Amino acid sequence: MEPALIALIVIAVLVVFVLAKSVTIVPQAQAKVVERLGRYSRTLSPGLALLVPFVDRVRATIDLREQVISFPPQPVITADNLQVGIDTVVYFQVTDPRLAVYGIANYITGMEQLTTTTLRNVVGGLNLEGALTGRDGINSQLRSVLDGTTGPWGLRVARVEIKAIDPPPSIQDSMEKQMRADRDKRAVILTAEGQRQSAITTAEGQKAAAILSAEGKKQAAILDAEAERQSRILRAEGERAALFLQAQGQAKSIETVFQAIHDGKPDQGLLAYQYLQTLPKIAQGDANKMWIVPSEFSKALEGLSKLGGGSEDGESRSWLDVGESSGGNGGGSNGGGDGPRPGLDTSTWFESQLPRAADQPEAKIELTSITDQPVGTTPQIPTPPPLSQVKQDVQESGPAADPRNRRGDDDPLQLPPS
């Protein structure tokens, strides 16, 4: 091979190497720190950049994206002298590549140590329960300290999170027992509260049921009493009407008998005969040990002998002798010679002039006045009319008001004179 060709190849390779050294490409979200002759020159942004060969060199390539670093658990002693292991997670971002390269030798190590010391300082002032329940406060304090300290390093701390707090196993057992006891306590309290509410609700229901039952019994007793009262009033009205009808019948019977006696015109002999028939009844009875003949007995026998035709003059006729009929209905010596006796009118004997029991003033009390009363109030039972008013209503509507029954002054049973 000729020396000229070899020289040409060497020159071509040298040119390619120089071009490779003078051209660099910066990826997106990254930055490159360029030094010229060992001194900071500039920071290359993403894209194509030209360097002076053998003069400029790239010192470091910095990732500008937000980065997440998880630190291993760090032993921390709390205020109540308990050692716990706490591991943290830090979210940060490089804002100035020059300061990240020249401000600290290794910002990752520096941030880890700073996080550990700050965490021990913050958690050291808290007890275990405060550390377990106050994670938000610890995170805020850590972020404030880290962000203020890493600012000169060209870093920005976005968030700091405590990933886990691991107490010792004995403390964990005690915490589990305490948590279990607290849950058992709350379960017992809730059970007791439920039983209490159930008992109160049951008592309220029983109270309401008892009140309603008492109200129902009260209303039923009032209605039963009113029904019994109405029944007694109606029964008394029926008995009164029956007694009145019986008295009216007896009055009619007495009036008829009395009228028949007057129409028959009995003489002394008939009365003496009736007197003799009554004497044996006087002597009846188991307690009668002595029978005294009345003084009128001789006179009765004398009258009876006269009735039998045994008179001294011999002209008197016996009461057994029947006279000749004078025609029609006939009339003997005792039969009344005034003519035939008119027929007996019985059309009004069984007619009651009393009003119906349902129309009586006592029976006009309506039960709707009791049932319409609201529950819980005392029913207002209507007061029946006074007895004087009832008597006046009966007299105005009863047989006393009938002109046919007024034979005397005020007595409907007064018999007509003979």
MISEDREN-475829 format. One record per residue (C-alpha): residue number from 1; chain; z, y negated, x negated. Coordinates in nm, 3 decimals, padded with zeros to 5 digits. Each point is the difference from the previous one (the first is absolute). Layout:
BEGIN
seq	mol	up	north	east
NUM	A	Z	Y	X
...
***
This chain:
BEGIN
seq	mol	up	north	east
1	A	00.000	00.000	00.000
2	A	-00.090	-00.338	-00.129
3	A	00.278	-00.244	-00.093
4	A	-00.140	-00.266	00.230
5	A	00.034	00.226	00.301
6	A	00.355	00.085	-00.090
7	A	00.088	-00.366	-00.034
8	A	-00.156	-00.073	00.337
9	A	00.207	00.272	00.165
10	A	00.320	-00.130	-00.160
11	A	-00.075	-00.352	00.115
12	A	-00.065	00.123	00.356
13	A	00.329	00.189	00.012
14	A	00.183	-00.304	-00.133
15	A	-00.156	-00.219	00.267
16	A	00.104	00.243	00.274
17	A	00.356	00.009	-00.132
18	A	00.018	-00.378	-00.018
19	A	-00.130	-00.030	00.353
20	A	00.259	00.251	00.121
21	A	00.272	-00.202	-00.164
22	A	-00.121	-00.330	00.138
23	A	-00.037	00.110	00.366
24	A	00.289	00.118	00.223
25	A	00.029	00.067	00.372
26	A	00.325	-00.080	00.186
27	A	00.056	00.210	00.318
28	A	00.116	-00.155	00.328
29	A	00.378	-00.066	00.034
30	A	00.042	00.014	-00.375
31	A	00.022	-00.254	-00.276
32	A	-00.046	00.022	-00.375
33	A	00.184	-00.205	-00.257
34	A	-00.233	-00.098	-00.290
35	A	00.125	-00.092	-00.348
36	A	-00.208	-00.174	-00.258
37	A	00.099	00.072	-00.356
38	A	00.344	00.120	00.125
39	A	00.071	-00.296	00.221
40	A	-00.018	-00.022	00.378
41	A	-00.339	-00.134	00.100
42	A	-00.055	00.049	00.371
43	A	00.044	00.230	00.299
44	A	-00.312	00.165	00.127
45	A	-00.049	00.017	00.376
46	A	-00.187	00.285	00.172
47	A	-00.367	00.016	-00.092
48	A	-00.221	-00.004	-00.315
49	A	00.142	-00.187	-00.299
50	A	-00.130	-00.064	-00.353
51	A	00.212	00.028	-00.309
52	A	-00.059	-00.109	-00.358
53	A	-00.040	00.321	-00.194
54	A	00.261	00.064	-00.265
55	A	00.179	-00.321	00.102
56	A	00.112	00.054	00.361
57	A	00.180	00.308	00.120
58	A	00.158	00.108	00.327
59	A	00.379	00.012	-00.045
60	A	00.092	00.163	00.335
61	A	-00.143	00.081	00.340
62	A	00.236	-00.100	00.284
63	A	-00.011	00.143	00.352
64	A	00.033	-00.288	00.248
65	A	00.070	00.222	00.303
66	A	00.350	00.038	00.154
67	A	00.171	00.289	-00.172
68	A	00.282	00.230	00.113
69	A	00.251	00.136	-00.248
70	A	00.273	00.249	00.099
71	A	00.298	00.006	-00.233
72	A	00.211	00.316	-00.038
73	A	00.353	00.009	00.150
74	A	00.246	-00.220	-00.182
75	A	00.376	00.072	-00.003
76	A	00.187	-00.286	00.164
77	A	00.375	-00.033	00.059
78	A	00.103	-00.160	00.329
79	A	00.302	-00.221	00.064
80	A	00.205	00.301	00.118
81	A	-00.063	00.182	-00.332
82	A	-00.261	00.242	00.125
83	A	-00.302	00.082	-00.211
84	A	-00.326	00.018	00.194
85	A	-00.359	00.045	-00.110
86	A	-00.245	-00.265	00.123
87	A	-00.374	00.012	-00.054
88	A	-00.213	-00.305	00.074
89	A	-00.364	-00.085	00.061
90	A	-00.145	-00.332	-00.122
91	A	-00.323	-00.157	00.127
92	A	-00.140	-00.258	-00.245
93	A	-00.327	-00.167	-00.105
94	A	-00.123	-00.163	-00.323
95	A	-00.084	-00.362	00.067
96	A	-00.058	-00.118	-00.359
97	A	-00.157	00.258	-00.239
98	A	00.068	-00.219	-00.309
99	A	00.376	-00.016	00.074
100	A	00.007	00.370	00.084
101	A	-00.143	00.072	-00.343
102	A	00.177	-00.260	-00.211
103	A	00.313	-00.071	00.215
104	A	00.159	00.344	-00.038
105	A	-00.083	00.301	-00.205
106	A	00.013	00.246	00.294
107	A	00.058	-00.151	00.340
108	A	00.043	00.341	00.165
109	A	00.296	00.090	-00.220
110	A	00.144	-00.346	00.032
111	A	-00.023	00.012	00.378
112	A	00.169	00.341	00.009
113	A	00.293	-00.114	-00.209
114	A	00.032	-00.321	00.196
115	A	00.003	00.193	00.327
116	A	00.272	00.237	-00.126
117	A	00.232	-00.276	-00.120
118	A	-00.050	-00.209	00.315
119	A	00.056	00.303	00.223
120	A	00.328	00.085	-00.174
121	A	00.112	-00.359	00.030
122	A	-00.077	-00.016	00.374
123	A	00.128	00.344	00.102
124	A	00.310	-00.035	-00.218
125	A	00.137	-00.256	00.245
126	A	-00.044	00.231	00.300
127	A	00.181	00.312	00.110
128	A	-00.186	00.319	00.088
129	A	-00.022	-00.072	00.371
130	A	-00.119	-00.354	-00.068
131	A	-00.262	00.130	-00.244
132	A	-00.124	00.256	00.251
133	A	-00.019	-00.246	00.289
134	A	-00.103	-00.313	-00.194
135	A	-00.332	00.101	-00.146
136	A	-00.181	-00.304	00.131
137	A	00.241	-00.234	-00.178
138	A	-00.032	00.196	-00.324
139	A	-00.381	-00.008	00.022
140	A	-00.003	-00.376	00.054
141	A	00.232	-00.066	-00.293
142	A	-00.201	00.226	-00.231
143	A	-00.329	-00.164	00.093
144	A	00.142	-00.350	-00.050
145	A	00.133	00.082	-00.346
146	A	-00.310	00.192	-00.115
147	A	-00.248	-00.257	00.129
148	A	00.185	-00.284	-00.171
149	A	00.033	00.188	-00.327
150	A	-00.354	00.145	-00.026
151	A	-00.172	-00.331	00.072
152	A	-00.035	-00.088	-00.372
153	A	-00.152	00.343	-00.054
154	A	-00.292	-00.081	00.226
155	A	00.126	00.236	00.273
156	A	00.078	-00.045	00.370
157	A	00.242	00.243	00.163
158	A	-00.104	00.050	00.362
159	A	00.261	00.249	00.123
160	A	00.288	00.211	-00.124
161	A	00.108	00.304	00.200
162	A	00.288	00.242	-00.051
163	A	-00.146	00.343	00.050
164	A	00.319	00.206	00.001
165	A	00.372	-00.027	-00.058
166	A	00.149	00.334	-00.101
167	A	00.383	00.017	00.011
168	A	00.187	00.289	-00.165
169	A	00.004	00.339	00.183
170	A	00.370	-00.030	00.088
171	A	-00.060	-00.342	00.149
172	A	-00.295	00.138	00.192
173	A	00.220	00.277	00.146
174	A	00.263	-00.254	00.098
175	A	-00.260	-00.224	00.155
176	A	-00.144	00.292	00.196
177	A	00.347	00.094	00.124
178	A	00.070	-00.359	00.094
179	A	-00.335	-00.028	00.176
180	A	00.060	00.330	00.181
181	A	00.349	-00.112	00.107
182	A	-00.135	-00.332	00.118
183	A	-00.270	00.172	00.201
184	A	00.255	00.242	00.148
185	A	00.217	-00.297	00.088
186	A	-00.287	-00.178	00.171
187	A	-00.093	00.322	00.182
188	A	00.358	00.039	00.127
189	A	00.011	-00.366	00.102
190	A	-00.331	00.026	00.181
191	A	00.112	00.322	00.172
192	A	00.326	-00.160	00.110
193	A	-00.187	-00.308	00.119
194	A	-00.239	00.218	00.196
195	A	00.287	00.191	00.158
196	A	00.171	-00.328	00.082
197	A	-00.310	-00.139	00.164
198	A	-00.049	00.328	00.186
199	A	00.361	-00.004	00.125
200	A	-00.032	-00.364	00.107
201	A	-00.326	00.068	00.181
202	A	00.147	00.309	00.167
203	A	00.309	-00.193	00.106
204	A	-00.213	-00.281	00.138
205	A	-00.206	00.252	00.195
206	A	00.312	00.172	00.135
207	A	00.147	-00.336	00.092
208	A	-00.313	-00.103	00.186
209	A	-00.015	00.340	00.172
210	A	00.367	-00.023	00.101
211	A	-00.052	-00.352	00.135
212	A	-00.305	00.106	00.197
213	A	00.181	00.311	00.127
214	A	00.300	-00.211	00.106
215	A	-00.230	-00.249	00.172
216	A	-00.175	00.287	00.179
217	A	00.331	00.156	00.107
218	A	00.121	-00.340	00.115
219	A	-00.311	-00.058	00.207
220	A	00.016	00.356	00.136
221	A	00.368	-00.043	00.093
222	A	-00.076	-00.332	00.171
223	A	-00.291	00.152	00.189
224	A	00.208	00.306	00.095
225	A	00.283	-00.221	00.119
226	A	-00.239	-00.215	00.200
227	A	-00.168	00.309	00.145
228	A	00.340	00.146	00.091
229	A	00.095	-00.332	00.156
230	A	-00.321	-00.015	00.199
231	A	00.047	00.365	00.103
232	A	00.353	-00.067	00.118
233	A	-00.111	-00.311	00.186
234	A	-00.282	00.188	00.172
235	A	00.231	00.298	00.072
236	A	00.262	-00.237	00.144
237	A	-00.268	-00.166	00.208
238	A	-00.108	00.341	00.129
239	A	00.357	00.100	00.079
240	A	00.057	-00.334	00.169
241	A	-00.314	00.045	00.207
242	A	00.104	00.357	00.086
243	A	00.349	-00.113	00.103
244	A	-00.149	-00.281	00.201
245	A	-00.238	00.237	00.174
246	A	00.286	00.245	00.062
247	A	00.216	-00.279	00.142
248	A	-00.293	-00.118	00.207
249	A	-00.049	00.356	00.132
250	A	00.370	00.033	00.078
251	A	-00.012	-00.335	00.173
252	A	-00.300	00.114	00.202
253	A	00.179	00.327	00.081
254	A	00.319	-00.176	00.108
255	A	-00.198	-00.251	00.198
256	A	-00.195	00.279	00.175
257	A	00.314	00.205	00.074
258	A	00.185	-00.305	00.118
259	A	-00.292	-00.104	00.216
260	A	-00.029	00.354	00.139
261	A	00.370	00.000	00.082
262	A	-00.031	-00.332	00.178
263	A	-00.311	00.113	00.180
264	A	00.181	00.316	00.113
265	A	00.300	-00.196	00.134
266	A	00.274	00.259	-00.084
267	A	00.306	00.007	00.219
268	A	00.363	00.081	-00.073
269	A	-00.047	00.373	00.047
270	A	-00.257	00.028	-00.285
271	A	00.228	-00.186	-00.234
272	A	00.288	00.232	00.091
273	A	-00.215	00.306	-00.065
274	A	-00.102	-00.136	-00.341
275	A	00.365	-00.068	-00.075
276	A	00.092	00.362	00.079
277	A	-00.275	00.125	-00.233
278	A	00.135	-00.214	-00.281
279	A	00.358	00.131	00.021
280	A	-00.070	00.341	-00.167
281	A	-00.155	-00.179	-00.297
282	A	00.318	-00.195	-00.046
283	A	00.199	00.322	-00.034
284	A	-00.232	00.150	-00.259
285	A	00.114	00.017	-00.361
286	A	00.210	00.232	-00.221
287	A	00.267	-00.263	-00.053
288	A	00.070	-00.054	00.370
289	A	00.335	00.168	00.081
290	A	00.080	-00.195	00.315
291	A	-00.225	-00.124	00.282
292	A	00.123	-00.283	00.220
293	A	-00.160	-00.038	00.341
294	A	-00.078	-00.365	00.059
295	A	00.135	-00.180	00.304
296	A	-00.345	-00.054	00.131
297	A	-00.057	00.375	00.030
298	A	00.142	00.017	00.354
299	A	-00.216	-00.284	00.108
300	A	-00.301	00.172	-00.151
301	A	00.081	00.319	00.194
302	A	00.045	-00.200	00.319
303	A	-00.338	-00.164	-00.056
304	A	-00.155	00.340	-00.076
305	A	00.139	00.145	00.325
306	A	-00.147	-00.286	00.188
307	A	-00.332	00.067	-00.168
308	A	00.019	00.357	00.121
309	A	00.039	-00.105	00.366
310	A	00.375	00.051	00.023
311	A	00.091	-00.344	00.133
312	A	00.245	-00.046	00.282
313	A	-00.235	-00.168	00.245
314	A	-00.264	00.268	-00.053
315	A	-00.275	-00.250	00.021
316	A	-00.063	-00.055	-00.364
317	A	-00.296	00.189	-00.144
318	A	00.011	00.197	-00.317
319	A	-00.184	-00.122	-00.305
320	A	-00.168	00.337	00.000
321	A	-00.169	-00.074	00.328
322	A	-00.351	-00.124	-00.060
323	A	-00.137	-00.250	00.249
324	A	-00.340	00.015	00.151
325	A	-00.283	-00.142	-00.193
326	A	-00.122	-00.336	00.125
327	A	-00.344	00.052	-00.148
328	A	-00.161	-00.077	-00.329
329	A	00.236	00.073	-00.282
330	A	00.277	00.054	00.248
331	A	00.342	-00.148	00.007
332	A	00.312	00.165	00.126
333	A	00.329	-00.157	00.066
334	A	00.039	-00.040	-00.374
335	A	-00.365	-00.033	-00.082
336	A	-00.032	-00.363	00.073
337	A	-00.176	-00.106	00.315
338	A	-00.171	-00.296	-00.155
339	A	-00.330	00.185	-00.042
340	A	-00.165	00.201	-00.273
341	A	00.120	-00.059	-00.354
342	A	-00.264	-00.142	-00.226
343	A	-00.127	00.217	-00.292
344	A	00.162	-00.038	-00.346
345	A	-00.219	-00.191	-00.249
346	A	00.026	00.164	-00.344
347	A	-00.303	-00.165	-00.159
348	A	00.209	-00.228	-00.225
349	A	00.280	00.239	-00.084
350	A	-00.137	00.108	-00.341
351	A	-00.152	-00.329	-00.108
352	A	00.183	-00.156	-00.291
353	A	-00.017	-00.376	-00.017
354	A	00.106	-00.004	-00.365
355	A	-00.259	-00.112	-00.258
356	A	-00.133	00.253	-00.247
357	A	00.215	00.076	-00.306
358	A	-00.272	-00.131	-00.233
359	A	00.009	-00.333	00.188
360	A	00.374	-00.044	-00.040
361	A	00.107	-00.293	-00.221
362	A	00.179	00.235	-00.240
363	A	-00.314	00.209	-00.056
364	A	-00.219	-00.295	-00.094
365	A	00.117	-00.006	-00.361
366	A	-00.303	00.083	-00.211
367	A	00.037	00.194	-00.321
368	A	-00.279	-00.200	-00.166
369	A	00.253	-00.275	-00.057
370	A	00.182	00.244	-00.229
371	A	-00.291	00.171	-00.177
372	A	-00.179	-00.329	-00.071
373	A	00.292	-00.126	-00.208
374	A	-00.073	-00.014	-00.377
375	A	00.157	00.259	-00.225
376	A	00.337	-00.108	-00.133
377	A	00.097	-00.225	00.292
378	A	00.239	00.080	00.287
379	A	-00.196	00.056	00.324
380	A	00.079	-00.240	00.278
381	A	00.085	00.217	00.303
382	A	-00.047	-00.189	00.327
383	A	00.315	-00.053	00.201
384	A	-00.012	00.154	00.350
385	A	00.061	-00.230	00.298
386	A	00.356	-00.037	00.130
387	A	00.132	00.233	00.269
388	A	00.019	-00.277	00.261
389	A	-00.370	-00.068	-00.039
390	A	-00.079	00.374	00.022
391	A	00.203	00.031	00.320
392	A	-00.173	-00.304	00.144
393	A	-00.344	00.143	-00.087
394	A	00.095	00.336	00.159
395	A	00.129	-00.171	00.315
396	A	-00.315	-00.209	00.025
397	A	-00.233	00.298	-00.050
398	A	00.209	00.290	00.142
399	A	00.069	00.124	00.350
400	A	00.239	-00.291	00.065
401	A	-00.301	-00.228	00.011
402	A	-00.162	00.207	00.275
403	A	00.061	-00.164	00.342
404	A	00.009	00.345	00.160
405	A	00.319	00.085	-00.191
406	A	00.184	-00.320	00.094
407	A	00.204	00.112	00.303
408	A	00.315	-00.189	-00.078
409	A	00.093	-00.305	-00.194
410	A	-00.041	00.122	-00.360
411	A	00.063	00.377	00.012
412	A	-00.326	00.202	00.016
413	A	00.199	00.306	00.111
414	A	00.169	-00.165	00.297
415	A	-00.060	00.205	00.309
416	A	-00.106	-00.158	00.329
417	A	00.264	-00.036	00.269
418	A	00.024	00.272	00.263
***
